[in-house]
Amino acid sequence: MSSRLSPDDQKRVDQYLSAPQHQVARQPFKVWRLLLIVLVSVIGLGILSRLLSRLVL
């Protein structure tokens, strides 16, 4: 896909995006941490649900 910008405008956009304030250092994605957070959340909500059902019934 070709750019719709003129070469001069594209050069200015590239300079803007390569500026230090637009560079974000990202940590690697950790699948196991996400899985653990989801698992703990589901188990925690399940336990809370059972506790609330015992209080209501």
C-alpha positions as CSV (number, residue, x, y, z in Angstrom):
1,M,0.0,0.0,0.0
2,S,1.6,3.3,-1.1
3,S,1.5,6.4,1.1
4,R,-0.9,9.2,0.2
5,L,1.5,11.7,1.7
6,S,4.0,13.6,-0.4
7,P,7.6,12.5,0.2
8,D,8.3,15.7,2.1
9,D,5.4,15.2,4.4
10,Q,6.3,11.5,4.9
11,K,9.8,12.6,5.9
12,R,8.4,14.9,8.5
13,V,6.1,12.2,9.9
14,D,9.0,9.8,10.1
15,Q,11.1,12.4,12.0
16,Y,8.2,13.0,14.4
17,L,7.7,9.3,15.1
18,S,11.4,8.7,15.6
19,A,11.7,11.4,18.3
20,P,12.7,10.0,21.7
21,Q,9.4,11.1,23.4
22,H,7.5,8.8,21.0
23,Q,9.6,5.7,21.6
24,V,8.2,3.5,24.4
25,A,10.3,0.7,25.8
26,R,8.0,-2.3,26.2
27,Q,8.6,-5.3,28.3
28,P,8.1,-8.7,26.7
29,F,4.6,-10.1,26.9
30,K,4.3,-12.7,29.6
31,V,1.6,-15.3,28.8
32,W,1.9,-17.2,32.1
33,R,1.4,-14.1,34.2
34,L,-1.8,-13.2,32.3
35,L,-3.1,-16.8,32.6
36,L,-2.4,-16.7,36.4
37,I,-4.2,-13.4,36.8
38,V,-7.3,-14.8,34.9
39,L,-7.2,-18.0,36.8
40,V,-7.0,-16.3,40.2
41,S,-9.8,-13.9,39.2
42,V,-12.1,-16.7,38.1
43,I,-11.5,-18.8,41.2
44,G,-11.9,-15.7,43.4
45,L,-15.2,-14.7,41.8
46,G,-16.4,-18.3,42.1
47,I,-15.6,-18.5,45.8
48,L,-17.3,-15.1,46.3
49,S,-20.3,-16.3,44.4
50,R,-20.6,-19.4,46.6
51,L,-20.2,-17.4,49.8
52,L,-22.9,-15.0,48.7
53,S,-25.3,-17.8,47.7
54,R,-24.9,-19.3,51.2
55,L,-25.8,-16.0,52.8
56,V,-28.9,-15.5,50.7
57,L,-30.2,-19.0,50.9
